[in-house]
Amino acid sequence: MASSRLPPTAMTLKQFLRRQQVLHLYRKLLQAIRQVPNEADRHYLRDWARAEFKRNKGATEEATIRMMITQGNIQLQELERTLKLAKS
């Protein structure tokens, strides 16, 4: 019987795509946070984002991960909307 060439800890395609979504969300959040004018607020938000992603790093249940991505996107939109209002 032929053995698989993949290492035993290889991600499935679905896991890989979900990971890419999470990384994209994290990068977009950090980019939006960089636009915050107040330095203290910027540091607070950056630390908050890092802590949230680290806290949820071990999540494995698909439904939970999808829900967290959805919530993260909502929070990102809220931050972007607030920044847009602050600039006008």
N, C-alpha and C positions, 0 to 999 in steps of 0.2 A: 504494500500500500504506500502511495506517495505521501510524503509529509508536506505540510504547508510551508511556504517560504517566508511567511509573515511571522514576526515574533509573537509570542503569546499575548503580549499586552497591546497589540496593534488595535487602533480605533476602527470602528465600522465607518462606512461612508456617512451615515446619519450623524454619528458622533463628531466626525470631522467637520461636517457642515455646520452643526450646532456650535462647535468650538469657534469656527470662523465668525459666526454671528455674534458671539459673546465678545471676541476680540475687537470686532468692528465697532460694537457698541461702546466698549471701553475707550477705544481711540477717539471716537466721536465725542464722548463725554469729556475727555481730557482736553480736546480741542476747544470745546465750548467753554470749559472752565478757564482756559487761558485768556478768554476775552473779558472775564470779570474785571472791572476796573479797580476795585479795592483789593489791595494785596492780602490783607488779613482774611477777607472772604474767599479769595482765590485759594489760599493755603488750606482753609477749613474745608472747602468743597473738594479739593484734591485729596486730602487725607480721608474725607468721608467716602469718596468714590473708591479709593484703594482699599479701605477697610471693608466695605460692602462686598467687593469682588473677592477679596481674600476670605471673608467669612463664608461665602457661598461656593468657594472653590471645590469643595468635596461633593457637591450635589450631583446625584447620578440619575434621579428619576426624571424621565423625559417631560412629563407634564409640569413638574416643578420648575424645570429649567426654562421651558417655554413661557411660563407665567412670569418668571423673574426677568426674562428678556423683554416681555411686553411692558412690565412695570418700568424697567430701565428706559425703554424708548419713550414712554409717557413722561418720565422725569426729565429726559433729555429735551423733549419738545417744550416742556414747561420752562426749562432753563433758557433755551434759545428764544422763546417768546418773551421772557422777562428781559433778556439782554437786548432784544430788538426794541422793546418799549423804553428801556433806559437810554438807548442811543437817540431816540426821537424826541 
